[in-house]
Amino acid sequence: MKKTIALFAMLIALTVAVQAQTKRDTIRNDKHTTAKVKKTDQLGLSKEQAKKWKEEKDAYKKSKDALKADKTLTKEQKKEKEKTLSQQHTDKLAGILTPEQQAKYKTLKDEEKQEKAEKKKDKGKKKGQ
């Protein structure tokens, strides 16, 4: 009898843990998906623009990954190359957009930077407590 109750309690605990994990992963995935969709949807990209946008994003990611994997560069050299790569990426993305979309993109990027700064500030407060 005691074994049955203990087994039943363990089964319930395991079920609750799995449910909590699944819910957390779903929330995390929804947040990232929403952020990605948000920019492209808010910019109102045409199909051609969306295709070019994705190609540039993929190319940038490959370049960034290759840079991270390059063991011949110093930390400072990597940082400088990453800065240059990032600027080129931003310029290419801006070239895909119309002037109105560029203005909207800049606004979205500024909001994103502000949110990151606030998160960082909040994180610092929590660590200090």
Wavefront OBJ file of the C-alpha trace (Angstrom):
o trace
v 0.000 0.000 0.000
v 2.770 2.442 0.962
v 4.628 1.595 -2.243
v 1.532 2.300 -4.309
v 0.986 5.688 -2.674
v 4.667 6.602 -3.047
v 4.615 5.533 -6.708
v 1.444 7.528 -7.325
v 2.955 10.634 -5.652
v 6.115 10.321 -7.783
v 4.018 9.970 -10.918
v 2.063 13.146 -10.090
v 5.280 15.066 -9.302
v 6.823 13.952 -12.600
v 3.706 14.951 -14.544
v 3.670 18.414 -12.951
v 7.388 18.909 -13.710
v 6.938 17.923 -17.363
v 3.929 20.232 -17.732
v 5.851 23.163 -16.237
v 8.808 22.557 -18.570
v 6.568 22.362 -21.627
v 4.743 25.564 -20.699
v 8.020 27.459 -20.112
v 9.430 26.310 -23.466
v 6.215 27.306 -25.245
v 6.289 30.777 -23.707
v 9.958 31.204 -24.626
v 9.369 30.072 -28.229
v 6.316 32.310 -28.613
v 8.300 35.309 -27.387
v 11.105 34.793 -29.913
v 8.726 34.037 -32.765
v 6.685 37.131 -31.961
v 9.808 39.299 -31.988
v 10.861 37.997 -35.414
v 7.403 38.314 -36.921
v 6.942 41.716 -35.370
v 9.744 43.419 -37.293
v 9.003 41.992 -40.710
v 5.254 42.427 -40.318
v 5.504 45.946 -38.985
v 7.788 46.921 -41.838
v 5.272 45.621 -44.373
v 7.858 43.923 -46.591
v 6.887 42.787 -50.062
v 7.587 39.161 -51.016
v 10.739 40.216 -52.865
v 11.917 42.314 -49.929
v 11.176 39.486 -47.493
v 13.221 37.096 -49.638
v 16.182 39.497 -49.784
v 15.818 40.226 -46.053
v 16.008 36.514 -45.181
v 18.976 35.963 -47.512
v 20.875 38.842 -45.884
v 20.036 37.640 -42.374
v 21.259 34.127 -43.239
v 24.454 35.434 -44.853
v 25.150 37.631 -41.818
v 24.665 34.708 -39.449
v 27.080 32.550 -41.466
v 29.671 35.330 -41.523
v 29.293 35.920 -37.791
v 29.611 32.200 -37.033
v 32.730 31.969 -39.210
v 34.215 34.945 -37.394
v 33.552 33.357 -34.002
v 35.158 30.103 -35.157
v 38.295 31.873 -36.464
v 41.040 31.088 -33.963
v 43.706 33.158 -35.772
v 42.289 36.506 -34.680
v 42.762 38.192 -31.329
v 39.793 39.244 -29.227
v 40.247 42.868 -30.302
v 40.470 41.932 -33.984
v 37.310 39.855 -33.723
v 35.514 42.695 -31.992
v 36.563 45.162 -34.707
v 35.598 42.783 -37.521
v 32.257 42.071 -35.861
v 31.595 45.800 -35.633
v 32.405 46.234 -39.340
v 30.329 43.187 -40.261
v 27.396 44.483 -38.239
v 27.543 47.898 -39.920
v 27.672 46.298 -43.379
v 24.702 44.122 -42.427
v 22.718 47.140 -41.256
v 23.543 48.999 -44.474
v 22.469 46.041 -46.616
v 19.187 45.709 -44.747
v 18.560 49.432 -45.148
v 19.194 49.050 -48.893
v 16.343 46.551 -49.115
v 13.849 48.925 -47.492
v 11.990 51.933 -48.840
v 12.622 55.284 -47.075
v 9.407 54.880 -45.053
v 10.354 51.354 -44.041
v 13.853 52.548 -43.127
v 12.378 55.107 -40.743
v 10.140 52.451 -39.195
v 13.094 50.039 -38.940
v 15.158 52.664 -37.138
v 12.310 53.245 -34.683
v 12.003 49.497 -34.039
v 15.751 49.151 -33.502
v 15.766 52.099 -31.087
v 12.896 50.563 -29.115
v 14.735 47.241 -29.051
v 17.899 48.903 -27.730
v 15.895 50.689 -25.053
v 14.234 47.434 -23.947
v 17.624 45.687 -23.748
v 19.062 48.550 -21.708
v 16.114 48.386 -19.307
v 16.478 44.617 -18.955
v 20.183 45.010 -18.263
v 19.443 47.710 -15.697
v 16.829 45.503 -14.001
v 19.228 42.556 -13.983
v 21.867 44.713 -12.294
v 19.393 45.732 -9.614
v 18.481 42.108 -8.902
v 22.147 41.080 -8.572
v 22.830 43.967 -6.198
v 20.041 42.934 -3.839
l 1 2 3 4 5 6 7 8 9 10 11 12 13 14 15 16 17 18 19 20 21 22 23 24 25 26 27 28 29 30 31 32 33 34 35 36 37 38 39 40 41 42 43 44 45 46 47 48 49 50 51 52 53 54 55 56 57 58 59 60 61 62 63 64 65 66 67 68 69 70 71 72 73 74 75 76 77 78 79 80 81 82 83 84 85 86 87 88 89 90 91 92 93 94 95 96 97 98 99 100 101 102 103 104 105 106 107 108 109 110 111 112 113 114 115 116 117 118 119 120 121 122 123 124 125 126 127 128 129
